[in-house]
Amino acid sequence: MSDYYVGSVARDDAWLAVAYTTEGYDHAAVVDGVGELWTRYEETAARIAIDVPIGLGSTTAPRPNERAARELLGARGDAIVPAPVREAAKKQRYRTASRVHERKAGHELPRSAFESASRTTAMDEFLAAIEEARPVFAEAHPELCYLGFVGEPMTEPPAFAAGYAERMRALAEFDRDAPPTVQSVAEATAGHRISIPAVLDAVALGLTVRPGPGSLRSLPADPPADERGLEMRYVYRSERSLSDE
């Protein structure tokens, strides 16, 4: 069996996975979380890109990759939601999490960061328990992936029609088979409430880690590791480095 290159995005309680081989798009699947994602692909995946934080600060936020991506994305920088520090991510209530985050990092925790903290903690605990998964998983942000494909940030939010159109153009410019792939992935989500932006983003992450034009790069280029040895970085695919490092 050929190696799979998987892009997966987490939305609410569902994770959408889009699997490529070196030959092209293979299939899509909806799973319940990172555990099921790993069970499905642990024997076959060469790389899995996810849009869930990998590597958490203990006293520093935003993380280095988040700060660098915000600068590169300009007006779309607000799409980068900074992860909580590790201790705050584990808290069940926003007020408690924010208090811990402020004590550790020196500023209040954005509510949007808390709303996805359960996925962040699940990913963090998964990688702590399953060390063999560490080389396979990489964190990617869809907005940075689109920037890598076409050399400039998206200008419209993904929920708007104009945002859908420019992301489809970015995918098609990078891979001429992307439009029918998007259609196939959308059809594969039948029975699940998966948004259209999530479909585009999962395709973007899959194309990022699948071997193709350009190189798989890291932001920052020399990423620091957290206290557990997890590198705090985004991966993206581009003909050139997006940073000056």
Contacts in CASP RR format, 6 or more apart in sequence:
PFRMAT RR
TARGET T0000
AUTHOR 0000-0000-0000
METHOD contacts of the structure
MODEL  1
MSDYYVGSVARDDAWLAVAYTTEGYDHAAVVDGVGELWTRYEETAARIAI
DVPIGLGSTTAPRPNERAARELLGARGDAIVPAPVREAAKKQRYRTASRV
HERKAGHELPRSAFESASRTTAMDEFLAAIEEARPVFAEAHPELCYLGFV
GEPMTEPPAFAAGYAERMRALAEFDRDAPPTVQSVAEATAGHRISIPAVL
DAVALGLTVRPGPGSLRSLPADPPADERGLEMRYVYRSERSLSDE
1 44 0 8 1.000
2 21 0 8 1.000
2 22 0 8 1.000
2 23 0 8 1.000
2 26 0 8 1.000
3 21 0 8 1.000
3 22 0 8 1.000
3 44 0 8 1.000
3 45 0 8 1.000
3 46 0 8 1.000
4 19 0 8 1.000
4 20 0 8 1.000
4 21 0 8 1.000
4 26 0 8 1.000
4 41 0 8 1.000
4 44 0 8 1.000
4 45 0 8 1.000
4 46 0 8 1.000
5 19 0 8 1.000
5 20 0 8 1.000
5 21 0 8 1.000
5 22 0 8 1.000
5 45 0 8 1.000
5 46 0 8 1.000
5 47 0 8 1.000
5 206 0 8 1.000
5 209 0 8 1.000
5 210 0 8 1.000
5 211 0 8 1.000
6 17 0 8 1.000
6 18 0 8 1.000
6 19 0 8 1.000
6 20 0 8 1.000
6 37 0 8 1.000
6 41 0 8 1.000
6 45 0 8 1.000
6 47 0 8 1.000
6 48 0 8 1.000
6 49 0 8 1.000
6 206 0 8 1.000
6 209 0 8 1.000
7 17 0 8 1.000
7 18 0 8 1.000
7 19 0 8 1.000
7 48 0 8 1.000
7 49 0 8 1.000
7 50 0 8 1.000
7 140 0 8 1.000
7 202 0 8 1.000
7 203 0 8 1.000
7 205 0 8 1.000
7 206 0 8 1.000
7 208 0 8 1.000
7 209 0 8 1.000
8 15 0 8 1.000
8 16 0 8 1.000
8 17 0 8 1.000
8 18 0 8 1.000
8 31 0 8 1.000
8 37 0 8 1.000
8 48 0 8 1.000
8 49 0 8 1.000
8 50 0 8 1.000
8 51 0 8 1.000
8 202 0 8 1.000
8 205 0 8 1.000
9 15 0 8 1.000
9 16 0 8 1.000
9 50 0 8 1.000
9 51 0 8 1.000
9 142 0 8 1.000
9 198 0 8 1.000
9 201 0 8 1.000
9 202 0 8 1.000
9 205 0 8 1.000
10 33 0 8 1.000
10 50 0 8 1.000
10 51 0 8 1.000
10 52 0 8 1.000
10 116 0 8 1.000
10 119 0 8 1.000
11 194 0 8 1.000
11 195 0 8 1.000
11 198 0 8 1.000
12 193 0 8 1.000
13 32 0 8 1.000
14 30 0 8 1.000
14 31 0 8 1.000
14 32 0 8 1.000
14 192 0 8 1.000
14 193 0 8 1.000
14 194 0 8 1.000
15 30 0 8 1.000
15 31 0 8 1.000
15 32 0 8 1.000
15 33 0 8 1.000
15 34 0 8 1.000
15 36 0 8 1.000
15 37 0 8 1.000
16 28 0 8 1.000
16 29 0 8 1.000
16 30 0 8 1.000
16 185 0 8 1.000
16 189 0 8 1.000
16 192 0 8 1.000
16 194 0 8 1.000
16 198 0 8 1.000
16 199 0 8 1.000
16 202 0 8 1.000
17 28 0 8 1.000
17 29 0 8 1.000
17 30 0 8 1.000
17 31 0 8 1.000
17 37 0 8 1.000
17 40 0 8 1.000
17 41 0 8 1.000
17 48 0 8 1.000
17 202 0 8 1.000
18 25 0 8 1.000
18 28 0 8 1.000
18 181 0 8 1.000
18 185 0 8 1.000
18 202 0 8 1.000
18 203 0 8 1.000
18 205 0 8 1.000
18 206 0 8 1.000
19 25 0 8 1.000
19 26 0 8 1.000
19 27 0 8 1.000
19 28 0 8 1.000
19 29 0 8 1.000
19 41 0 8 1.000
19 45 0 8 1.000
19 206 0 8 1.000
20 26 0 8 1.000
20 206 0 8 1.000
20 207 0 8 1.000
20 209 0 8 1.000
20 210 0 8 1.000
21 210 0 8 1.000
22 210 0 8 1.000
22 211 0 8 1.000
24 177 0 8 1.000
24 210 0 8 1.000
25 177 0 8 1.000
25 181 0 8 1.000
25 184 0 8 1.000
25 185 0 8 1.000
27 188 0 8 1.000
28 184 0 8 1.000
28 185 0 8 1.000
28 188 0 8 1.000
28 189 0 8 1.000
28 202 0 8 1.000
29 40 0 8 1.000
29 188 0 8 1.000
30 188 0 8 1.000
30 189 0 8 1.000
30 192 0 8 1.000
30 194 0 8 1.000
31 37 0 8 1.000
31 40 0 8 1.000
33 122 0 8 1.000
34 50 0 8 1.000
34 52 0 8 1.000
34 122 0 8 1.000
34 123 0 8 1.000
34 126 0 8 1.000
35 126 0 8 1.000
37 48 0 8 1.000
37 50 0 8 1.000
38 126 0 8 1.000
38 130 0 8 1.000
38 133 0 8 1.000
41 48 0 8 1.000
42 132 0 8 1.000
42 133 0 8 1.000
42 136 0 8 1.000
45 136 0 8 1.000
46 136 0 8 1.000
47 136 0 8 1.000
47 138 0 8 1.000
47 209 0 8 1.000
48 136 0 8 1.000
48 137 0 8 1.000
48 138 0 8 1.000
48 209 0 8 1.000
49 137 0 8 1.000
49 138 0 8 1.000
49 139 0 8 1.000
49 140 0 8 1.000
49 205 0 8 1.000
49 206 0 8 1.000
49 208 0 8 1.000
49 209 0 8 1.000
49 235 0 8 1.000
50 123 0 8 1.000
50 137 0 8 1.000
50 138 0 8 1.000
50 139 0 8 1.000
50 140 0 8 1.000
50 205 0 8 1.000
51 139 0 8 1.000
51 140 0 8 1.000
51 141 0 8 1.000
51 142 0 8 1.000
51 201 0 8 1.000
51 205 0 8 1.000
52 116 0 8 1.000
52 119 0 8 1.000
52 120 0 8 1.000
52 123 0 8 1.000
52 139 0 8 1.000
53 63 0 8 1.000
53 83 0 8 1.000
53 120 0 8 1.000
53 123 0 8 1.000
53 124 0 8 1.000
53 139 0 8 1.000
54 123 0 8 1.000
54 124 0 8 1.000
54 127 0 8 1.000
54 137 0 8 1.000
54 138 0 8 1.000
54 139 0 8 1.000
54 230 0 8 1.000
54 231 0 8 1.000
54 232 0 8 1.000
55 63 0 8 1.000
55 83 0 8 1.000
55 124 0 8 1.000
55 139 0 8 1.000
55 225 0 8 1.000
55 226 0 8 1.000
55 228 0 8 1.000
55 229 0 8 1.000
55 230 0 8 1.000
55 231 0 8 1.000
55 232 0 8 1.000
56 63 0 8 1.000
56 83 0 8 1.000
56 84 0 8 1.000
56 85 0 8 1.000
56 86 0 8 1.000
56 89 0 8 1.000
56 120 0 8 1.000
56 124 0 8 1.000
56 226 0 8 1.000
56 230 0 8 1.000
56 232 0 8 1.000
57 63 0 8 1.000
57 83 0 8 1.000
57 85 0 8 1.000
57 86 0 8 1.000
57 226 0 8 1.000
57 227 0 8 1.000
57 232 0 8 1.000
58 85 0 8 1.000
58 86 0 8 1.000
58 87 0 8 1.000
58 104 0 8 1.000
58 226 0 8 1.000
58 227 0 8 1.000
59 85 0 8 1.000
59 104 0 8 1.000
59 105 0 8 1.000
60 85 0 8 1.000
60 105 0 8 1.000
61 82 0 8 1.000
61 83 0 8 1.000
61 84 0 8 1.000
61 85 0 8 1.000
61 101 0 8 1.000
61 104 0 8 1.000
61 105 0 8 1.000
61 107 0 8 1.000
62 70 0 8 1.000
62 80 0 8 1.000
62 82 0 8 1.000
62 83 0 8 1.000
63 82 0 8 1.000
63 83 0 8 1.000
63 232 0 8 1.000
64 220 0 8 1.000
64 223 0 8 1.000
64 224 0 8 1.000
64 232 0 8 1.000
64 233 0 8 1.000
65 139 0 8 1.000
65 219 0 8 1.000
65 220 0 8 1.000
65 223 0 8 1.000
65 232 0 8 1.000
65 233 0 8 1.000
65 234 0 8 1.000
66 80 0 8 1.000
66 82 0 8 1.000
66 83 0 8 1.000
68 219 0 8 1.000
68 220 0 8 1.000
68 243 0 8 1.000
69 77 0 8 1.000
69 80 0 8 1.000
69 141 0 8 1.000
69 143 0 8 1.000
69 144 0 8 1.000
69 219 0 8 1.000
69 234 0 8 1.000
70 77 0 8 1.000
70 80 0 8 1.000
72 144 0 8 1.000
72 147 0 8 1.000
72 153 0 8 1.000
72 219 0 8 1.000
72 242 0 8 1.000
72 243 0 8 1.000
73 79 0 8 1.000
73 80 0 8 1.000
73 143 0 8 1.000
73 144 0 8 1.000
73 147 0 8 1.000
73 153 0 8 1.000
74 153 0 8 1.000
75 153 0 8 1.000
75 155 0 8 1.000
76 143 0 8 1.000
76 153 0 8 1.000
76 154 0 8 1.000
76 155 0 8 1.000
77 143 0 8 1.000
77 153 0 8 1.000
79 141 0 8 1.000
79 143 0 8 1.000
80 141 0 8 1.000
80 143 0 8 1.000
81 110 0 8 1.000
81 112 0 8 1.000
81 113 0 8 1.000
81 116 0 8 1.000
82 110 0 8 1.000
82 113 0 8 1.000
83 89 0 8 1.000
83 113 0 8 1.000
83 120 0 8 1.000
84 97 0 8 1.000
84 101 0 8 1.000
84 109 0 8 1.000
84 113 0 8 1.000
84 114 0 8 1.000
84 117 0 8 1.000
84 120 0 8 1.000
85 100 0 8 1.000
85 101 0 8 1.000
85 104 0 8 1.000
85 105 0 8 1.000
86 124 0 8 1.000
86 226 0 8 1.000
86 227 0 8 1.000
87 100 0 8 1.000
87 104 0 8 1.000
88 97 0 8 1.000
88 98 0 8 1.000
88 100 0 8 1.000
88 101 0 8 1.000
88 104 0 8 1.000
88 109 0 8 1.000
88 117 0 8 1.000
89 97 0 8 1.000
89 117 0 8 1.000
89 120 0 8 1.000
89 121 0 8 1.000
89 124 0 8 1.000
90 117 0 8 1.000
90 121 0 8 1.000
91 97 0 8 1.000
91 100 0 8 1.000
91 117 0 8 1.000
94 109 0 8 1.000
94 111 0 8 1.000
94 114 0 8 1.000
97 109 0 8 1.000
97 114 0 8 1.000
97 117 0 8 1.000
98 108 0 8 1.000
98 109 0 8 1.000
98 114 0 8 1.000
101 107 0 8 1.000
101 108 0 8 1.000
101 109 0 8 1.000
102 108 0 8 1.000
102 109 0 8 1.000
124 228 0 8 1.000
124 230 0 8 1.000
126 133 0 8 1.000
127 133 0 8 1.000
127 134 0 8 1.000
127 137 0 8 1.000
127 228 0 8 1.000
127 230 0 8 1.000
128 228 0 8 1.000
134 230 0 8 1.000
138 209 0 8 1.000
138 233 0 8 1.000
138 235 0 8 1.000
139 233 0 8 1.000
139 234 0 8 1.000
139 235 0 8 1.000
140 205 0 8 1.000
140 208 0 8 1.000
140 209 0 8 1.000
140 234 0 8 1.000
140 235 0 8 1.000
140 236 0 8 1.000
141 234 0 8 1.000
142 158 0 8 1.000
142 200 0 8 1.000
142 201 0 8 1.000
142 204 0 8 1.000
142 205 0 8 1.000
143 153 0 8 1.000
143 154 0 8 1.000
144 219 0 8 1.000
144 234 0 8 1.000
144 236 0 8 1.000
144 242 0 8 1.000
145 201 0 8 1.000
145 204 0 8 1.000
145 205 0 8 1.000
145 207 0 8 1.000
145 208 0 8 1.000
145 236 0 8 1.000
145 237 0 8 1.000
146 153 0 8 1.000
146 154 0 8 1.000
146 167 0 8 1.000
146 170 0 8 1.000
146 171 0 8 1.000
146 204 0 8 1.000
147 153 0 8 1.000
147 154 0 8 1.000
147 236 0 8 1.000
147 238 0 8 1.000
147 242 0 8 1.000
148 236 0 8 1.000
148 237 0 8 1.000
148 238 0 8 1.000
148 242 0 8 1.000
149 170 0 8 1.000
149 171 0 8 1.000
149 173 0 8 1.000
149 174 0 8 1.000
149 204 0 8 1.000
149 207 0 8 1.000
149 237 0 8 1.000
149 238 0 8 1.000
150 169 0 8 1.000
150 170 0 8 1.000
150 173 0 8 1.000
150 174 0 8 1.000
151 238 0 8 1.000
151 242 0 8 1.000
154 163 0 8 1.000
154 166 0 8 1.000
154 167 0 8 1.000
154 170 0 8 1.000
155 163 0 8 1.000
155 166 0 8 1.000
156 162 0 8 1.000
156 163 0 8 1.000
156 166 0 8 1.000
157 163 0 8 1.000
158 164 0 8 1.000
158 167 0 8 1.000
158 197 0 8 1.000
158 200 0 8 1.000
158 201 0 8 1.000
159 197 0 8 1.000
164 196 0 8 1.000
164 197 0 8 1.000
164 200 0 8 1.000
167 197 0 8 1.000
167 200 0 8 1.000
167 204 0 8 1.000
168 178 0 8 1.000
168 179 0 8 1.000
168 182 0 8 1.000
168 200 0 8 1.000
170 204 0 8 1.000
171 178 0 8 1.000
171 179 0 8 1.000
171 182 0 8 1.000
171 200 0 8 1.000
171 203 0 8 1.000
171 204 0 8 1.000
171 207 0 8 1.000
172 178 0 8 1.000
172 179 0 8 1.000
174 207 0 8 1.000
174 213 0 8 1.000
175 181 0 8 1.000
175 207 0 8 1.000
178 203 0 8 1.000
178 207 0 8 1.000
181 203 0 8 1.000
182 199 0 8 1.000
182 200 0 8 1.000
182 203 0 8 1.000
185 199 0 8 1.000
185 202 0 8 1.000
185 203 0 8 1.000
186 194 0 8 1.000
186 196 0 8 1.000
186 199 0 8 1.000
189 199 0 8 1.000
207 237 0 8 1.000
208 216 0 8 1.000
208 235 0 8 1.000
208 236 0 8 1.000
208 237 0 8 1.000
209 216 0 8 1.000
209 235 0 8 1.000
209 237 0 8 1.000
212 237 0 8 1.000
213 237 0 8 1.000
213 239 0 8 1.000
214 237 0 8 1.000
214 238 0 8 1.000
214 239 0 8 1.000
215 237 0 8 1.000
215 238 0 8 1.000
215 239 0 8 1.000
216 235 0 8 1.000
216 236 0 8 1.000
216 237 0 8 1.000
217 235 0 8 1.000
217 236 0 8 1.000
217 237 0 8 1.000
217 238 0 8 1.000
217 241 0 8 1.000
217 242 0 8 1.000
218 231 0 8 1.000
218 233 0 8 1.000
218 234 0 8 1.000
218 235 0 8 1.000
219 233 0 8 1.000
219 234 0 8 1.000
219 235 0 8 1.000
219 236 0 8 1.000
219 242 0 8 1.000
219 243 0 8 1.000
220 233 0 8 1.000
220 243 0 8 1.000
220 245 0 8 1.000
221 241 0 8 1.000
221 243 0 8 1.000
221 245 0 8 1.000
222 245 0 8 1.000
223 231 0 8 1.000
223 232 0 8 1.000
223 233 0 8 1.000
224 231 0 8 1.000
224 232 0 8 1.000
225 231 0 8 1.000
225 232 0 8 1.000
226 232 0 8 1.000
236 242 0 8 1.000
END
